């Protein structure tokens, strides 16, 4: 990653745009049923079993000291980490990962609804086109006055898997009668239908099941991208940055996969379309690109959208149905089929060689 042009996961909440440093994001999933936490800080709305540990979950409205909007099925949880502490953050709409350069901290903005933001939570303010983005300070977000979130995290780590499974099962059994007789739905969701409640519960069960199957000792960090209607993943360690493409200069007499050259902060870089090499129709997109560095090759891959940063363990990755050198395997991303690209192999193939002198 380019430290001078860091990448941020963008999301929308309460009609405002926010950004969180992408390299501090550990996962994103749709909001499941949560287990209430007795004597928790007011911004902590519950916990869930995630990757074999108890993950405390806070709501962004409450953390920022605002009236909380009721939780919806469309809400998402962003898992963030700061100095080894992991916390889930409930937000309304996750957007994409975007590179933001030259961040300068400014005064907290006023959104016209008497809702200024405490500057303690603001790492900076950025403007992209006509949009104002609040870049959040993760250290301030995660740190709790009474350290309840940290205690939950540490206690979960100290439990053996059998005990943790028992406690989680007990919490789910008592989901209808949690502290003070109030459950997650009564306190944070308002009126929900039986069908909606079943979806919340199914999501929680799927997270528990994936936690039991996954080997959390080894995780592959991936950037999730979309090209056309297809979803791919790239090893995050090979990604230098995500960029918006302003102008492409065609290169005469070059193969189909060479889209052209762009000027990246004074340096000429070639855009390479990977789709023809993996036997798909060429991409029509040249507005966004992922800059990758593979061995001594630096190139841009045109994409339609950069969606997410995720971490997968080996059991979560399955082999391709048909053997191919282009992919490391497949995985599920939300309800999409995700193919994990093998960039070193792709860029070593003769038909995809990038001539850096062009």
N, C-alpha and C positions, 0 to 999 in steps of 0.2 A: 504494500500500500504506500501511496505517496503521502508522507507526513505533512507536506505543505498544502495538499489538496485532499483532506480527509473525506471519507464517505459517511453519509448519514442515512439511517433508515427514516423515511418520512412517513408521517401519519397525520390524519385529521381527527380532531376531537372538538366538539362544541363549536363548530364552524371556524376553528382556527387550525393552522398548520404548525406541526412540531417536528423536530429532528432529534434523533439519538445516534451517537457514534455507532456505526455499523459493527465495528470490531468488538464492541461490548455487548452485542446482542447474541444470545445463546439459543433462541428458538422463538417461533411464532405459531400460535394455534388459536382456533376459535374458542371462545369462552365456554368452559364446561361447568357442571355443577361443582360448587365449592363447599368445603366443610368449614363451618364457623370456628373461629378461634376465641376461646374464653379470655377475657381481660386483654384483648389486643388493642393497639392504638386505633383511633377512630378511622384512619385511612386504610387499615388492613381489613378487607372484606371476607377473607377466608384463606384456605390453603388447599393444595391438591397434591396427589402423588405424581411426581414428575421425575423420570429417570431414577427411580428407586429412592428418592428422598422427598421429604415434605417441603413443598415450595410455598412460601407465604405470598399472597397476592394482594396488591393494593389497587385502589381506583384512582385514576389521575385527578379527577375532580376533587376528591377528598384530600389527596396529597397536596394539591395546590390551594387548599382552603376554600374551595367553592362548593355551592350546593351540588349534590350528586344527581346526575341524570340516571334514571333507572336502567339496570342492565338489560340488554337485548340479545337475542340469538345472534345478531349480526356483529356483536362486539368481538374483539380479539384480545388475546393476552400476549404481550411481548415479554420474554424472559431476558432480563438484563443482569449484568454482573459487574460488580465493582470491588476490587481487592478481595476476590474470593467469595463474596456474598452474592447470592442469586435471589432475585425477587421478580415476581410476575407483576406486570403493569397492565391494567384494563384500559383499552382505548377503543374508539369507535370504528375507525377505518384505517387499516395499514395500506400505504401506497407503494412506494418503491425506494430503492437505494439510489442515492444521488451524491455526486461529488460537489462539495461546496468549498470554494477557495477564499482565502483572505478573510477569515471571520474576525469581526471586531465587536467586542462587547459594547452594548449601548444600554440606555435606560430602558426599563421594562415598558413595553408598548401598551397603549390603551386601545382596546378593541371596541369602544363605543358602547359598552354594556355595563359600565362601572365594574369591569373585571380586569384590573391590572394584575400582573404576575409578580409575585415576590421575587426580587432579583437574586435571592439565594438559590433559586431553582434554575436560573438562566445562565448558560455558559456563553451565549452570544446571540445576536440577532442577524439574520441574513435575509437578503432579498433576491428572489429569482423571478425575473419578469415583473409582474405586478403583485406577486405573492410575498408576504412577509412571513418568515419562518422563525419560530422560537426554538433555539437549540438548547436542549435541557442539560442541566448539570447532574450527571448520574450520581456523584458522591452525595449531593444534597438530597436527591430523590430516595436513595436507598437507606441512608442513615436515619434511624429512628431514635427519638429521645430516650425511650426506655429500653432500646435494644431488643425488643420482643422478636422482631424478624430474625435477628442474628441468633438468638437463643433457639428458635424453632429450627433454623437451618443446622446448627451445631448438634442439637439433640437428635435430629433425623440421621445425621451422619454416624452417630454413636450407636444407632439401633442396628442389630443384625437384620437381614432381609426377612426372616420368619416373623420376628416381632413387628417389624414395620408393616408387613402384609396384614398381620392380625389387627393392628391398630387401625389401619386404613379400612379394613372390612367392618370393624366395629363402628367406625365413624359413618360409613355408608349405611349400615343397618339403622343407625339412629338419625338418619338424614331428616326424618319427619319431625324429630323432637330434639333439636340442638339446644344450646344454652338458653335458659329462660323460656323454653318452649317455642322459640322462634327459629325458623329454618332460613336457609339461604334465599329462598324465593320470597318469603314474607318480608324479609328485611331489605333486600336489594333489587328485587325484580318486579314487585307489585303483582298485578294479576297476570298469571301465566296459564295457558291452557294445558290440559293433560298431554297433548301432543308436543308442545314446546318443552315441557318438563322432561319428557322422554328423550328428546334430543339432547338437552343439557346432560342428562344422566348417561346417555350413550357416549357422548364425548369424553366424560370422565372415565368411563370403563375402557375406552380405546386407549386413553393415555396410560392407565394402569397396565393394560395388557402389553403395550409397547415397552413400558418400563421394565416389565418382567422378562421380556425377550431380548432386550438390547444389552450389549456389553458396554457399560459406560466408561470403561478404562481407556478405550481407544476410539476417538471420534474423528471423522473426516469433516473439515470445515469446507462448506460449499457455498458458492454464489449461485442463486437460482435466476435464470434468465428466460425470456420468452422470445422466440423468433417465429413470426407468423402465428400459427395456432399451436406450435410445438413448444414444450418446456424442456430445458436442458439445465445441467448443473456443471459448474467449473470448479476445480480445486481453488479455494480462496488464496492459497499461497502463491498461485501463478498470476493472480489478478493484481495489477498495479493501481488501476483506478477505473472509474466509470465516467464517461464524458458525454457531452452533447456535441454533435457534429454540426459545424456551421457551414462548411463548404468543402466539397470533394473535387479534386482535380483528376480527371481521367488520365490513364497512362496508355498511350497507343501501343498496339501490338502486344498486349499482355493476355494471359489466360483468363478464362471466365471468372475464376475465383478472385482475381485481383480487382477490387472495386475502384481503387484509386488512392491518391495520396491526400493527406490532410496536414495542416500546420498545427502542431500541438506545442503551444508556447515557444514558438521559434524553431522547433525541430520538425523535420519531415517524417511522417509515419504512414505506413501503408495499411489500408483497410483490406482485410481478407475475409471473403465470404466462405464459411465452412460448409454450407449446405450442399453445394454440388459434390464435394468430396465424399459426403456421407449419403450420396445418391438421393438428394432431395432437390426440389426446384429452388433456384437462386432466391435469396432474400430481396425484398423490394424496399427494405428499410435502410436509410442512411442518416437518420436523425440522432441516433444514440449508438454508442459503441462501448465495449469493454476492452480496455487496454491490458494485454497479457504479456508476460515475459516468460518465454520457454527457452531454456538454455541461453543462447546468445541472441535469440530472436525477440524483438519487441514489435508487436503488431496490434491493430485494432480489429475486433470482431463486431460487425454491425448487428444490432439487436433491436427489437421493438420495445422491450421493457426489461429493467432490472428489478426483480420482484422481492428478493429475500436473501438473507444469510441464514443457513441452517447447518446443523451438526448431525451426522449420521454415524452409527456404529456399524461394524461389519455385518451383523445379523439383519440390519435394516436394508441392506443392499443385496439385490438378487441378480443372478446372471442373466444376460440377454437371452431371449428365446432362441435366437440364431447367432452363432458365434461371429464376432466382428472385432476388428482391431480399433474401431472408432470409439467404443464406449467401454467404461469400466464396469457398468452394470446399470440396473434400474432401481427406482425407489418410488414411493408414493409421496406426493406433495399435495396436501389438502385432498382434493378429489381428482388430481391430475396425475398422469403417468410421466414420471421424470426420468430422463436418460442422462447419465453422468458421462460427460465427454472425457476421453483420454487425449488431452492436448499434446503431451510430448510425442505420442505416437502419430497423431494427426500432422503435427508440424515437421515430423521427420520423413513423411511420405514425399516422394519425389514430386507428385502433382501438386502439393501444397507448399513447396519451398518458396519462402519469401526472400527475394533478392534485396538485401538492405541497401544496395547501391543504386536502386532505381530512383 
